[in-house]
């Protein structure tokens, strides 16, 4: 069941503007569709800055708060100049009024999910979160505060080891760098390689302390069948070898073939099979959102993942009125599958991890 589904309408205030690809509507639709299955969100409250300070520098946090406040007063030039050193400006991270409170709303949802799992829940959600690019002292890639990194830190208070699993098309760089020298956290990311996609990191050579940074970079245009095989042959056995007490699962949907920002060609059913593989590990899970920029794919992928993780039965057909209104009649993608692509490169990555990396995690 989905008893620990944390969400507040304040999450919809995390909005970089109408021209920005990160659209709050994708989250609103997800919550509305989940409501058809009896899912009632739990308000996580306003968030605690002490949780943010687990992973972010105080100077950065203060800058976010001050920049947000000056924008609310209409002093745009002061806010933009003041925030530039911390990753704000035109492009990926334009500052907006109320961004501190909106960012804290995401932190609140993910933190409450992590506290729930630390207190014995088997599954909890902060579905709007997954802001995995935020760095210790800098906003990056649409991300201000790194809520999945915060979740890992909270879980370490209960569990000796924690695994972070990231299926977003972009490398989970923020979570990796925050924990790069922390041997108690295994950060795993399968993503499009940095040669063709932001943030240009995530090579197999980034191994962290005690081999606890684990990356599966795939070529652009890799098809979903190859993506799934690589995931199941590398990240699943890596987590098994590491033996964590709990998992933070980042469920970015932008590895989908229809996503406008990435170049991996997953279908919904490939991506959902990876979620199922994580569930099958039998460990407590904090599930968060992430990227995804096609409004017809994100809600159906997140909803199918939440229902799958929560053992809530559902048919392939999206409820008629919403499926019609949102142009997504089914959860799965139907039609002829593309010919496999990217296998040779993926196989080299798989063989390296199986021969070099995973054995070191098993020590």
Buried (B, 14 or more C-beta within 10 A) or exposed (E): EBBBBBBBEBBBBBBBEEEBBBBBEBBBBBBBBBEEBEBEBBBBBEBBBEBBEBBBBEEBBEBBBBBBBBBBEEBEEBBBBBBEEBBBBEEBBBBBBBBBBBBBBBBBBBBBBBBBBBEEBBBBBBBBBBBBBBBEBBBBBBBBBBBBBBBBBBBBEBBEBBBBBBBBBBBBBBBBBBBBEBEBBBBBBBBBBBEEBBBEBBEBEBBBEBBBBBBBBBBBBBBBBBBBBBBBBBBBBBBBBBEBBBBBBBBBBBBBBBBEBBBBBBBBBBBBBBBEBBBEBEBBBBBBBBBBBBBBBBBBBBBBBBBBBBEBEBEEEBBEEBBEEBEBBBBEBEEEEEEBBBBEBBBEBBEBBBEEBBEEBEE
